[in-house]
Every structure is written in C-alpha cells, then in structure tokens.
Amino acid sequence: MIETEAGFSRNQKLAVLAAGFAAWMFAGLENALFVLIHRQMMLSLLPAGSAEAVITEWFAWNQAAFMLGAAVGGWLFGLMGDRIGRTRALGASVLCYSLLTLAAWWITQPGLMCGLRFLAMLGFGGTWPNAVSLVTEAWPGASRPLLAGVMGTAANFGFVLLGTIALKFEVTPDSWRWTLLVGGSPAILGLLILWLVPESRRWLAQRAAGAAGSTAGGPIRSSVTSQLFKPPLLSRTLIGILLGAVPVIGTAANANWVVPWRDQVAARQAEQAASAVPAQGNATSAKKKTGQNPRDKARTMISRSSGAIFGSLLGGLIATVAGRRLSYFLISLATFAVSSLLFGTMQPDDPWFDWAVFLLGFFGVAYFGWLPLFLPELFPVNVRATGSGISFNSGRIAAAAVSIFVGLRMSSFGGDYSAIGLWTGLIYAVGMLVIWLAPSESRKPQPASQNSQT
C-alpha cells in the first residue's frame, strides 16, 4: 500500500530532495578529498626522502580514520535523527564534515591530520542515514528504485566535481591545501538546511504519537539502539550490517587505491626517466618524457566516478528488475571480475586502464544504488535512520580493520598498490555468498516496532 504524507507542498518536497542530494554529494567530495591529495600531502608533511612504503602506510591509516569516523558518526548522527529530527541532524552532519575539513588547513603533522580526519568523518557518517530517511519520508509515493538511484548517485557527483576542479588547479606537494577550502565550503549548505528545510512529517507524527502514549501512562519507549539488537529486528539488523559491509570495505580497501596507484607509478616512471637522461634530468623533462602530469590522477578519479554515477543510478533499477538477491549477487560477481582484471593484469599507463577504472566504478558503486532501496525497507519508521545508519556504517569498522592490517603489513606488499588491490578485491566474492542470507522480499514497509508507542 502506497504511503501518503500530508502537509508538504511541492516546493517543500523539492527542497528536501535538493538538500538531501547536495548534502550527500558534498559528503562524496569529502570522501574523495584525501584520496586525491594523499600522496602529494604526505610528500609535503613527511620528512624529505621518506620511503614510498611510509607514504602508502599513511594512506592506510587515513583510510582507517575515515572508516572509523564514518562508522561512529553513522551511529551518533543516525540516533540524533531519530531523537531530534532528520533535518537538524542532517544540518549538523554537514557542518561537522565541512568545518573540520576546513580546520585541517592549519595542520602540519601527519598524525594530527589523521586525527582531524576521524573527527570530520563523524559528519560524513551521519549524512547518509539522515539524508535518505528524510528524502524517502518526504517522497513516499515516488518510484523507490528511481529515488534510491538518485540518492545513491549523489556522492559520485561529488567525486566528479572535485576531479574536475583538480583538472583546472593542480595538486602538487606545494599546492594541495586549496582543496581543504573546497572541502570547507559546504558549511553554507549546512546552515541553509537548518534554516530552510522542513522536518519530516512522518517523524513529527511519530514523535507526537510517542509523547501521547507516554502521557497516557503507556510504557516508556525503549532505547532505539536496543530495539535494533533484539527480536524481532535483530535478524534484520545483522543482515543489513553484512550487506552494507561488502561495498564499504570494497570502496575503502580496494577501489580507493586506484588514484594513489596512478600517482605512484607516474612518479616512479619520472624518476627512472630522470636518471636515464641526466643531462636533461630535471623534473620538467622527466614529466615530458613519461607523460606524467599532476592532472592524471584527477582524470582517473573522473573515470571511476563517471562509471559510479551510472552504476549507482541504475543499482536500484537493477534490483527491481532482477530482484534484490540476484541483483546483489550479479553486482558482486561483476565487481570481483573487474577488480581482479584491473589490479592483476594492468598498469596505470595501459591504454585501457581508465576504461577498466570506469567499469570498477560502475559495478562497485551500483551497490550504493541498491542499498538506499533495500536498507530503509528493513526497518520501521521509528528506528529507520538509526537502523540504516548502523547497517551502512558498521562495515566501516571492518574496513578500518582491513586498512590498519594493510598498513601494518605494508612491507609485505612492498608499498605496491596493485598487490594490495588484488587481495582486497576478494571482499566482492564474500558478497556473492552473504546475499543469500537476506530475505528474498523486503518491499513491504515495516510497521513500527512493537517496543515503542505508535
């Protein structure tokens, strides 16, 4: 039965959609920021002559900080969304990730930068559950696959936006802090959300019903989080965590290594060229000889993100046509195949490299068009933001553990991004198995939990 929601004008619904899309788009930009600038940032912050393995190890630690911050933030701000409202929690999330990224402008130590990255990503983690809950509750009659695809693709527009800016303004060891100003600019959006975007009518009705039940002498509503981890919602929470973990780990521990890999190989080739032609061995001639260009990594980011836009947009539609479980299986199979091909047989200077990166973006991010369709359907309204946030962000804890493991074992990989990518791509094979634990049908909206007053 199609849900209805009175009280929203068309302009208010469009404002909610625009706010949710923009918040998640700029969250995607924040995600991409350290992927794009990492190597050049470390060349600036670390002592001159630092080994490549040390630079790569810091990438792993920054990825772990990002994952842990997003996981904790998904829980904190998701809970805030169920307690104080979707709009206020969403605005606070955007202000958190933008202002703390801006604060990184003044950081000069790698460890402090990593710590601030953790704090900024609290807001990143909180953006997704509140944006998706707010939009889906404001547009109950809209096509769920289309809405899921639109929201899923937003972050990838942020990737493309940052990559496009980096094509115009180079990212080098002497010029990378300007990206932090870009990362801080969404603070304006956060304020606009708090001032102008209306609150979810369904959340307001749920809060009023809960207050009425408490006034009438009914039992006090149990903790939102405790409801998710006991029957009847426990099984759905665990399933959501498993399915959310695969693409999150895949993105952080596999696909995100593509851009610094390209940067690493280009630098190595430039050094080899410089040593081979000492008479012309300055950096400029080396770049010309090898084709190295600071903008190459931006082009690779755009290739991956362009594929991701199409993948996330179609992910929800694929789930509708093929079914929830079969579509997830096929997405996992395709992503595993492309990742193995890319990291196992190619190099960044191969002519088909960016096309393979495009396909990795397409299939690897199709999950994020699938998840906004599936996860909210698992949970009732009164715990939806928290349930979706926990499901989506718990995988980040596992991804952080993988990143830390990679950092500690960097010597075993020799600082080679391709070797790391080949092994971490096995997570997609795990996805081919765990999907069969999920319910075959979840399209019927879940009723409010019996543990709360409705």
N, C-alpha and C positions, 0 to 999 in steps of 0.2 A: 504494500500500500504506500503510495507516494506521500511523503511527509509534507506538511504545509507550515508556513510560518508567517503570521500576520504582523504588520507593523513596520516592515521595511519598504521604503519607496524604491523605485528602480535606481535612482541616483545613489541611495544609500548602499544598495547591493553592489553597484559598480564600484563604489568607494571601498567596500570591504574587499572585493576581488583585487582591485588595484593595490591596496595596501598589503594584502597577503602575498601577492605576486612580487611586488617590489621588495618587501622585507626578505623573502627567500632568495630573490635574485641577488641582492647585495650580500646576503649570507654566503652565497656561492662565490661572489667576488672575494670575500674574506677567506674562504677556503682556498681559493686559487692563489692568493697573495704570496704565501710563503713557499708554495710550490714553484712559482715563477722566479722569485728573488733569492731563493735559499742559497744557491752556490755563490752568487755574487755578494750576498750579505755576509756569508761566512768568510770569504776572501777579504772582506773589509774588517770584520770583527776579530778574526783569529790572527795570531802572530804570522808575519810573513814567512812563506815557505812551509806552511802546515801541510802535512801529508793528505792526499786525496781521501784516504780511509777515515781521517779525522773529520773532514768536511762531510763525508757521507754519513758518518756516525751522528753528527749533529742533525742531519736531516731526519734520521730515525727518531731522535729524541724530540725534535719539534713535532713530528707526526704523532708521537705518543702524547705530548702535551695537548695537541689539538684533539685527539680522540678522548682523552680523559676529561678535558674541559667540556667537550660537547656532551659526553655521557652524563656528567654531573649536572650540567645546565639543562639537559633534556628533562631530567627528573625534577630539579628545583623549579624551573620556569613552567614546566607542564603542571606541576602541583599548584603553582601560583595561578595558572589559567583556570583551574577548576575551583580555586578558592576565591580569587578576587576578580576574575573575568578574563576573557580571551584578549580583549583589546588592550587592557592595561599591561597584561603580561607580555603581549607581543611588542608593545612600545618599549617596555623596559628591556626586553631582549635585544632589540635593535640598538638602543642606546649603549648597552653593555658592550656588544662586539665592536661598535664603531668608535666609541670614546677611548676604550682601552687599546685598540689598534693605533689610534692617533697618539696615545701616550708613548708608544714604542719609538716614536721619533727621537726621544732623548736617551734611549738605551744604547750603551756602548759595549756591554758584556754579553756573550752568548748565553750564559746561564740565566741572567736576568731577562733576556729576550724570550727564552723558553718559558720562564715562569709567567711572564705577562701574556704570552700566547695562550697558556692554560686559562688564565682569568678571562681573556677576551672571548674565548670559545665557549664559556658558560652561556653567553648570549646567543652564540650560534646554535648550540644545542636546544635552547628554548624556543627558537624561532619556528622550527618545523611543526611541532605539535600544536602550537597556538595558531599559527597561520592556517594550517589545514583544518583544524576544528572550527575556526571562525568562518572560513570560506564555505566549508561543506554545510554548516548550520545556517548560513545566510542564503544558500542556494540549494535547498532540499529537493526542488523539482528539476534541477538541471541534470543533464546526462552525466552520470557518475564517472564513466570512463573518460569523457572529454574533460571534465573538471579535474580529475586525477592527473591527466596528461598535462594540462595547463600548469597546474601547481608543480608537478614533477620537473617540468622543463625550465622553471624559473631560475633555479640555481645555475643552470648551464648558460643562460644568457649572461649571468654574472661572470662566468669564466670567459666567454667570448668578449664581453665588454672590456675586461682587464687585458686580455690578449691584444685587442685592437688598440687600446691606449698604448700598450708596450711596443706596438709596431711604430708608433709615432715618436715615443720617447724611450730611448734605450735604457736597459737595465744593466749596469756595469758595477764593478766594485766602488767606483767613485760616484755613481749616480743610481741609487736604489731607494733612498729614503723618501723620495717623492711619492712612491707607491703607498706609503703609510698615510699621507694626506688624502689620497684617494680612498683608502680604507676607512678613514675617519669621517668622510663626507655624509654617510647615511644617518648620522646623528640628527640631521634635519628631518629625515623621514620618521625617525623615532618620535620626535616631538609632534609632528603632524598626525601620527597615528593616535597619540594620546589626546590630542585636542579635537580631531575631526572625525575619527572613525567610530561609528556606533557599535555598541556592545551586542553580542549575540542574544537575540530574543529567547532562544531556547535555553541559554544559560541563565538568563534572568528569571524565566519561568521556573526552571529547576531550583534556583536559589529560593524563590518565593515559596515554592511547594515545600522545600525542606524546612524553611522558617515556620511555615504554618503547622507542619507536623510536630515540630519541637514545641511550639506554643500550645498545641492541643494536648501536650503531655505524652507525645509519642516518644519512642526510643531515640536517643541521640545518635545521629549518623556516625557510623564507624569511620575510621580513617580511610581516606581514598586509596592510599597505597596498600593498606592491609586488605581491602576488598579484592584487589587485583591478585593477591598472593594466597588466596584461599578459595575453595569451591564457592560458586560454580565458575568463577572467572580464572582460576589458577591455570587450567589447561590452555585456555586461550592466550593468557599472558606468556606462557612458556613457548607456545607456538609462534607468537608474534616476535619474541626475542630471537628465536632461531632463524626465522625467515628474514628479519631485519639485519641480522649479524653478517650474513653472507655478502651482500653488496657493500656494506660499510667496510668490512675487512678488505674486500677486493679493491675498493677505491683507494683506501689509505695505504695498504701494504702492497698493492700491485700496480694499479693504473697510475697512481700519482708519481711513480718513479720515472715515467716516460720523459717528462720535461727535464729534470736534472740529468738524466742519462744523456739526452741530446746535448746538453751544455757540457757535460764531462767529456764526451767523445770529441766534440768540436775543439775544446781546449787542448786535448791530447794531440790531435792532429796538427794544431797550430804550433805546439811545442816541437813536434817532430819536423815540421817544415822549417821552423826557425833554425834548428840545429843542422838541417841539411843544407841550408843556404846562409852560412854565417855572414857572408858579405852583405846580404840583404836581410839580415835576421832580425829586424825589428818587428814589433807586434803587428804593424800595419801590413807589411809584406807577407807575414805568415798568414794573416787573415785572408788576404787576397789569394794566396796560393791554395789554401784549403777550402775556401768558400765560407769560413767561419764568419758569422755575423751575430751580434748580440740579439738581433731580432729573430733568429732561427727558433729559439725556444718559444717565442711568442707565437710563431706560425704553428709550431707543434701543438701548443695549447689550444689555438683556434681550431685546428684539425680535430683534435679529440673532443672539444666542446661542441663543435658543429655536429658531429655524429651524435653526441649526447643529447642535443636538443631534439633531434628526430627520434632518438630512442626513448627518451622519457615521455615525449608527446604521444608516442604510439604504444607505450607499455601498457596503459590502461585499456586501450582498444584491443590489443593482442589478448589480454586477459579475458575480455568479454567474448571474443570470437573463439579462442581455443580453450577457454576455461581456466580457472585460477591455477590449478596444479600443473596442467600440461604446459601452459604458457611459461610458468616459472622454471620448469624443467628445461624447456627449449632455450630459454634465455641463458640459463646456466651452462648448457651444453655449448651454445654458440660462443659465449664469452670465454669459456675454457679453451676452446679450439683457437680462437683469435689470439688470446694471451700467449698460449704455447708457441704459436707461429711467430708472433712478434718478438718475444724475448728469447726464443730458442733458435731462430734461424736468420734473424735480420739484424742490421746495424742502422743507426740513425742516418747514415749517408746513402743508404739504399734508395733507389728512385721510388719504390713503393712504400717506403716507411710511413709517410704521413697518411697514406690511404689505409694502411693497417691500423694506425692510431685512430683514424676516423671510425673504423669498424669496432675497435675496442671501446671507443666512446659510445657508439650506438648500442651495442649489446650490453655493455657493462652498466650503462645508466638506464636502460629500459626497466631495470628493477625499480627505479625511483618514480616511474610512471605507474608501476604495478602496486607499489606499497601504499601510496595515498588512497588507492581504491580499496585495498584489502584491509589494512590495519584499522581504520576507523570503524569498519563494519564488525570487527570482533568485539567491540566494547559498547556498553550503554552510555547514554549521554553524560551522566553524572561523573563518569570516570574516563571519558573518551580522550581528553587531552593528556591526562596522566598515563593512561594505558598506551596510547600511540607513542608518546614520548619515551616511555620505558622500553617499548618494543624496538623502536628505531635506534635508540641511543645505547642500549645495553651492548650491542655489537661493538660499539666504540671502545668499550673496556677490553674486549678480546683483541680488537685491532691495536690498541695501545700496547697490550702484552706482546703481540707479534712484532710491533715496531721496536719495542725495547729489546726483544730477543735478537732481532736483526742487528740492532746497534751494538749489542754485546758480542755478537758473532761476526762483526764486520771483517775482522782479519781473515776469517774462513772464506768469505766471499771476495777478498782482495779489493774491496771498495767497488766491485763490479755491479752496477745497477741491473744489468741484464740477467746475471745469475740470481740476484735477489728476486726479480720479477718472475723468472721461470718457476721458482719454488713456491712463491706466494700465490701464484695462479692456481694452485691446487684447491684453493678455497672454493672455486666455482664448481669443482667436482663434488665437493661436500654439498653444495646447494642442490645438485641433481638427486641427492639422496634424501635430504631432510624435508623436501617439499611434500613427500608422500605421507608425512605425519600430519599435514594440515587438513582441516575439514574441506571436503570437496565443494562445498557451497557455503558462502558467508554473506550473500547479498541481502538477506533479510535483516533490517536494522535490529540491533539488540535492545530488549527492553531495559528499563532502568534496573540497576541492581536491587535485589530484594533486601540488601543490607542497609539501604538508605530509604528515607522517606520521600515519596514522589507524589 
